[in-house]
Amino acid sequence: MKHIYSGTGVAIVTPFRKDGSIDFNSLDKLVKHIINGGVNYLVVLGTTGESVTLNKDEKQAVINYIKEVNKNQVPIVLGIGGNNTQEVINNIKSQNFDGISGILSVSPYYNKPSQIGLQQHYKNIATACPVNVILYNVPGRTGVNISAETVLKLANECQNIVAVKEASANFTQIMEIVNHKPENFAVISGDDALTLPLISVGLDGVISVSANAYPNLMSEMVNNALKGNNKKAKELHYQLLDFTNAIFAEGNPAGIKAALEIRGIIQNYLRLPLTKVSKITYNKLEEIIKHI
């Protein structure tokens, strides 16, 4: 069964100008570039979008602008998560969900909840949320892993928890979710480089960072993999692999912003505490991009 979040989602960066303000002209260019690349949906204001450095008004301005440029061409998923359950619920209640198909909600970070705490956190979010909820498991950033058992419990008990973005790189755990999930629940790769092998064990696609720069290649790779055209999928996977590894070498979104500048789509500015990649990585990206 094809899920609404099958295929390629793109975790969109937020372009900035030199003075740190949001660069809406570049955002326009980027969104059009991504949609024209044949992706299936957009993910706005996630980690890659540096959402934690944007204030409430800026976040709303970015959402409104992307909705305007998108013109309902593809579904939009909005990043709304945090480690204060009540604050996440308040943010959901104050959000206008017109033109938004779901939220991507990262698991609570820093305060290290138990699995029971995670279950209650997400159940409360799901109850408050009028749209689909995608769980986001990224223990390398949050310090906590959402276990397969917790994901399956939430998938079975909460009607609007419809997917998980899995970035644990734990194949055993991910396969357990795939093996026991409800039929209409999607499992999405949160690791660009692992997407092809993960699709082979039953994943539905990816929420990709590298697709900011190469939406066409990533979409084509994922579509071929989902159709079982392994030879073509493998060819595209290896075409992108050096690029994917290079953009994550000094952290995300520093690498992808450098790549997007090299490709002439946005300027390479981040907000502190994030900083630009080193000259060595920048030069390496230039070299790789020249050969793609």
Backbone hydrogen bonds, N-H to C=O, Kabsch-Sander energy under -0.5 kcal/mol:
donor,donor_aa,acceptor,acceptor_aa,energy
6,S,3,H,-2.0
7,G,204,D,-2.8
9,G,7,G,-0.6
9,G,206,V,-3.2
10,V,41,Y,-1.4
11,A,208,S,-2.5
12,I,10,V,-1.2
12,I,43,V,-2.3
14,T,48,T,-0.5
17,R,21,S,-2.9
20,G,17,R,-1.9
23,D,15,P,-2.6
24,F,22,I,-1.1
27,L,23,D,-1.9
28,D,24,F,-2.4
29,K,25,N,-1.9
30,L,26,S,-2.7
31,V,27,L,-2.7
32,K,28,D,-2.1
33,H,29,K,-2.3
34,I,30,L,-2.5
35,I,31,V,-2.7
36,N,32,K,-2.7
37,G,33,H,-0.8
37,G,34,I,-0.5
38,G,35,I,-1.9
39,V,34,I,-1.0
40,N,8,T,-2.5
41,Y,8,T,-1.5
42,L,75,P,-2.4
43,V,10,V,-3.2
44,V,42,L,-0.5
44,V,77,V,-3.1
50,E,47,T,-1.9
51,S,46,G,-1.6
53,T,50,E,-2.1
54,L,51,S,-1.5
59,K,55,N,-2.6
60,Q,56,K,-2.2
61,A,57,D,-2.3
62,V,58,E,-2.4
63,I,59,K,-2.5
64,N,60,Q,-2.8
65,Y,61,A,-2.1
66,I,62,V,-2.5
67,K,63,I,-2.5
68,E,64,N,-2.0
69,V,65,Y,-2.4
70,N,66,I,-2.8
71,K,67,K,-2.0
73,Q,70,N,-1.7
77,V,42,L,-3.2
78,L,102,G,-2.5
79,G,44,V,-3.0
80,I,78,L,-0.7
80,I,104,L,-1.6
82,G,106,V,-0.9
88,V,84,N,-2.2
89,I,85,T,-2.2
90,N,86,Q,-2.5
91,N,87,E,-2.5
92,I,88,V,-2.1
93,K,89,I,-2.7
94,S,90,N,-1.7
95,Q,91,N,-0.5
95,Q,92,I,-1.1
97,F,95,Q,-0.7
100,I,97,F,-2.2
101,S,76,I,-2.4
102,G,76,I,-1.1
103,I,132,N,-2.6
104,L,78,L,-2.1
105,S,103,I,-0.6
105,S,134,I,-2.8
106,V,104,L,-0.6
107,S,136,Y,-1.9
110,Y,142,T,-1.3
111,N,109,Y,-2.5
118,L,114,S,-2.4
119,Q,115,Q,-2.4
120,Q,116,I,-2.4
121,H,117,G,-2.5
122,Y,118,L,-2.5
123,K,119,Q,-2.4
124,N,120,Q,-2.2
125,I,121,H,-1.9
126,A,122,Y,-2.9
127,T,123,K,-2.1
128,A,124,N,-1.7
129,C,125,I,-1.5
132,N,101,S,-1.5
133,V,160,N,-3.1
134,I,103,I,-2.9
135,L,133,V,-0.5
135,L,163,A,-2.6
136,Y,105,S,-1.5
137,N,165,K,-2.7
138,V,136,Y,-0.7
141,R,138,V,-2.2
142,T,138,V,-2.0
143,G,139,P,-2.3
147,S,145,N,-0.8
151,V,147,S,-2.4
152,L,148,A,-2.7
153,K,149,E,-2.1
154,L,150,T,-2.5
155,A,151,V,-2.6
156,N,152,L,-2.0
157,E,153,K,-2.0
158,C,154,L,-2.2
159,Q,157,E,-0.6
161,I,158,C,-1.4
162,V,133,V,-1.7
162,V,160,N,-1.1
163,A,133,V,-1.0
164,V,186,A,-1.9
165,K,135,L,-3.4
166,E,164,V,-0.7
166,E,188,I,-3.2
167,A,137,N,-2.7
167,A,165,K,-0.7
171,F,169,A,-1.0
174,I,170,N,-2.6
175,M,171,F,-2.8
176,E,172,T,-1.7
177,I,173,Q,-1.9
178,V,174,I,-2.4
179,N,175,M,-2.6
180,H,176,E,-1.5
181,K,177,I,-1.5
185,F,182,P,-1.8
186,A,162,V,-2.6
188,I,164,V,-3.1
188,I,186,A,-0.5
189,S,205,G,-2.8
190,G,166,E,-2.5
192,D,190,G,-0.5
194,L,191,D,-0.8
195,T,191,D,-0.6
195,T,192,D,-1.2
198,L,194,L,-2.4
199,I,195,T,-2.7
200,S,196,L,-1.6
201,V,197,P,-0.6
201,V,198,L,-1.0
202,G,199,I,-1.7
203,L,198,L,-1.8
204,D,187,V,-3.1
206,V,7,G,-2.3
207,I,189,S,-2.4
208,S,9,G,-3.2
208,S,206,V,-0.6
212,N,209,V,-2.1
213,A,210,S,-1.2
214,Y,210,S,-2.4
218,M,214,Y,-2.3
219,S,215,P,-2.4
220,E,216,N,-2.3
221,M,217,L,-2.4
222,V,218,M,-2.6
223,N,219,S,-2.9
224,N,220,E,-2.3
225,A,221,M,-2.4
226,L,222,V,-2.8
227,K,223,N,-1.6
228,G,224,N,-0.5
228,G,225,A,-1.1
229,N,224,N,-2.7
230,N,228,G,-2.0
233,A,229,N,-2.3
234,K,230,N,-2.7
235,E,231,K,-1.9
236,L,232,K,-2.2
237,H,233,A,-2.6
238,Y,234,K,-2.4
239,Q,235,E,-1.4
240,L,236,L,-1.6
241,L,237,H,-1.1
242,D,238,Y,-0.6
244,T,240,L,-2.9
245,N,241,L,-2.7
246,A,242,D,-2.2
247,I,243,F,-2.4
248,F,244,T,-1.1
249,A,246,A,-0.8
251,G,248,F,-1.4
255,G,247,I,-0.6
255,G,251,G,-1.8
257,K,253,P,-2.3
258,A,254,A,-1.7
259,A,255,G,-2.1
260,L,256,I,-2.4
261,E,257,K,-1.8
262,I,258,A,-2.3
263,R,259,A,-2.0
264,G,261,E,-1.7
265,I,260,L,-2.9
266,I,260,L,-0.8
269,Y,267,Q,-1.6
274,L,271,R,-1.9
282,Y,278,S,-2.4
283,N,279,K,-2.8
284,K,280,I,-2.0
285,L,281,T,-2.6
286,E,282,Y,-2.3
287,E,283,N,-2.1
288,I,284,K,-2.5
289,I,285,L,-2.9
290,K,286,E,-1.9
291,H,287,E,-0.9
291,H,288,I,-0.9
292,I,288,I,-0.7
292,I,289,I,-0.8
